[in-house]
Amino acid sequence: MTTVVAFVVALAVLIVVHELGHYLVARACGVKVLRFSVGFGTPLFKRVFGPDRTEWVVGAIPLGGYVKMVDEREGNVDAADLPRAFNRQSVWRRIAIVAAGPIANFLLAITLYWALFIYGIPGMRPIVATPPPESIAARAGFQQGDTITAVDGETIVQWQDARWRLLKRAVDRAEVRIDVVEAGGRAAVRNLDLSSVTSEQLQENFLTHVGLAIAQPKFEPVIGRVVAGSVAERAGLLAGDRVLSIDGGRLEDWEALVRTIRASPGRQLVVEIDRDGRAIPTLRLIPDSAQEGGLAVGKVGIGPKVDPERVQQMMVDVRFGPIESLGEAIAKTWSTSVLSLQMLGKMLVGEVSIKNLSGPITIADYAGQSVQVSWVAYLTFIALISISLGVLNLLPIPMLDGGHLLYYSIEVVRRRPVSERVMAIGQQVGMGVLLVLMAFAIFNDIHRLLGG
């Protein structure tokens, strides 16, 4: 239920903001608005009010919305309303009205990031765990305890900043200069070659392929939680159990336990535990196999008993003043938009797998996960989806705002409108493209849901 509510609320906010952009600019340009609808299909709510007696509607299918304006192409228009018809406006006014929707989505993202930067965004310090032998990170010289301070000259404060910068460079298959401070306090430079990162690895946690992972606080190998229905629960493990050894190998800390399990997908392990001072030497389990960065890793569904003080030592807040936060928010929105366009472009030429497309099921899942983490994570999720919606709507595909902007741009150059026939054909092509994209996205959702 939490996932459904989080998804519906996020979707409602994004749709209302997008359509409100169209509505407000249309009104500012003197265009008469007949209907403002959030959702499609059978109206669940309908009210008529305002100077133009606009109909405000909430539809049964919350997967979009629309603003219906007076337009001679859609039926007879009263003589008194002709000057206020959308099709009678100058091309620049039509461009402004259509572009206002995506722009509203970008402004929402900027506003959310601005508020979050003022409040403070918590995150993990960018401290590196021991990289696997022969991994890209190991060959670059990374060691346990390296703290990343900059990526290609851009200052890094949190792990998610480092991951974001590295993702952008991985898309370009580039070599990256990473400044670090070693555990002993000495400054050093690591040159990380990302040219071998594949499109399949980009869709997962590509850092797993690279060999970079965040250093975890040193916890004792004591189970703090067991996921319901997991391998661990079926094997009889309980919260509070201390794991002494796996296959006879003694465990010094939680990280050693995780490392052993991850390296053993599908292989039976014999686990020795201490439960309330009593040794249980022969619990057997077979870790599930999960794909991360193109690699199979083992998972059993347990979490550590967390020491809050140790976790807090690994955390750092990013916070700015109101003016600086605005600049950071604009930069964050811009860089996310550019990366989204780069990924779309690489999908078109086959450099990035179409499996990266996500549909409503995956987005709903992310909404639920983020709201359970914190309201900061949830607002960050909404900002990210708002940017994606803005970018998507600006694509030059008929049926989308970007398709209309393409027609109006041609009109500016040719000094006459695109013919109705061409636009009708474009609508059909655009509908086909969108249906294919939606089909791929939903297929990917179902594939992920089934564990593919």
PyMOL commands that set and color helices and strands:
alter all, ss='L'
color gray80, all
select helices_A, chain A and resi 2-28+72-74+79-84+86-88+91-119+136-139+159-171+199-203+206-210+231-235+254-262+308-313+322-348+354-356+360-373+375-393+401-414+420-449
alter helices_A, ss='H'
color red, helices_A
select strands_A, chain A and resi 33-49+54-69+121-124+147-151+154-155+175-181+187-193+223-226+242-246+249-250+269-275+278-285+288-292+295-299+302-304+315-318
alter strands_A, ss='S'
color yellow, strands_A
deselect
rebuild
show_as cartoon
